[in-house]
């Protein structure tokens, strides 16, 4: 697991946070529609924290095990059960409820832990296989054994 971003936020930091997430997600290999989907889902979780969760929150982004994951935490009074339990698209005339629907639709995984002292939203997006290999690659140490000496010679090369 590697933490890519961890910061507190208010409404004033939302745009900068969104840009930072976009850059780091792209660096991890997300691109095209999947990148746009993840950015929008993160944005929805952050905006929900600002609008419904006390005006501020804490955001963490990390990668590991071929996944890009984020966590948005707020200190609000919680999400009403009907919003968390509902997995269908809200009616077009509904004034609220689209954020959670979008989050669930746009990501490979989403979980909501909510109660009277706050909400934690975790989002997961699978990374492309080649991006995962590039992120996890460590420098290769090549070992050369000289004939007859029995001694190993170490040469650091980046593969």
N, C-alpha and C positions, 0 to 999 in steps of 0.2 A: 504494500500500500504506500502510495506517495501522495502527500498533500500538495495540491496545486494552488489553492487559494483558501484563505480563512480571514473573514472580516465581519465586523458589525456593520449595520447599514440603517439608514433612515431614507425617507423619500429623496433627499438630496443626493444620495449615493447610488440610487437605482440604475441610472444610465451608465455610470462608470462601471458598476458591478456587471451589468449586462455585457459591456464591451470586454471586460476582463474574462468573463466566462467564455465568450465567443472565441477569443484568442487562444485560450488554453485548451478548449475543446477541439479547435482546429489543429493545434499542435499535437493533440493525441490521436488525430487521424479522422475525426468526424468531418464530413464535408457534405455539400449539397443540401438536400431536403432533410437528412438526418441531423445535420448541424443546426439548421434553422428550427427544426422541431424541438431539439433539446434547449436551445436558447429561449424559445417561446415558453416552454414548460417551466424552466427556471424563472423566467420573468414573471409568470403567473404566480408561482409560489412566493416570490419576493414581494410582489404587489399585494397579494393577499395578506402577507404578514404586516405590511405597512397599513393597509386599509382596515383590516379586521383584527389585527393582533397586537395592538398597542403602539403602532406608529414606528416600530423599529424591530430589528431582529439580528440574527447572526447566521452567516452563510459559510459553508465549507464545501470545497470541491476537491475530490481526490480520485486517483486511478489505481487499479489493481485487478488482477485476475481477468484481464480483457474487458473490463468495465470502466465506464466513467460514472461516478456517483456524486450526488450532491445532497446536502442537508440544509434545510432552511428551518430555523427555530425562532419562534416568537413567544411572547409572554401574554398573549391575549386570553380571552375567556373561553376559547375552544371553538371548534366548528360544530354546528348543530348536526345531530346524528343523521338527519335525512339527507344532508349534503354528502356526508362521508359514505353512507350506505348506498346511495344511488349510483348506479353504473351506466345509466342511460343518458342520452343527450337530453338536456332540458328543453322544454318547449320554446319555440322561437319567441313567444310573448313573455317568457319568464324574465323578470328583471335581474335576477342573480343566478348563480349556480354554474356558470359556464367555465370558470377557472379550473375547478377540480375535474370536470369532464375533459377539458383540454389537456390537462396534465396527464391524466390516465391514458388518453388517446395518443398523445405525442411521444411518450416514453416507452421503453421496453419494460419498465417496472416503476411502480409508484406505491408508496405506503404513507399512511396518515396516522399519526399517534396524537390524539387530541384530548384535552380535558380542561378543567377550569383554570389551570395555571399556565396553559400554553399549548402550542401545537408544534410538532416536528413533522416535516414533509421530507421524505427521501425519494430521490429520483435516480433511476438507473438507465444507462444507455450502453448497449454492447458496442465495443470498438471493432473496427475491421481487423481481421486476423493479421495482416501485414503491419498495421500500425502498432498492434500489441507487441509483436516481435521487435520492432524498432525501439519501442519504449523500454523493453525489458533487457535489451542487449547490453552486456557488460564487455569491457575490453577483454580480448582473448590473450592469454599468456602462452606464448609458444616456448616450448622447451626443446633445446638442442643438446643431444648427448654427443660429446666428442669421443671418437673411437679410441679405445685404449686408455683413456684418462679416468673413466668412471665418474667424472664430474659433470653435473648439469649446468648448462649455461642458459640463463633466463633472458629473454628478449621481449619487451612489451610492445605488442603491435595491436592496433585497433583493426578489427575485422570490418 
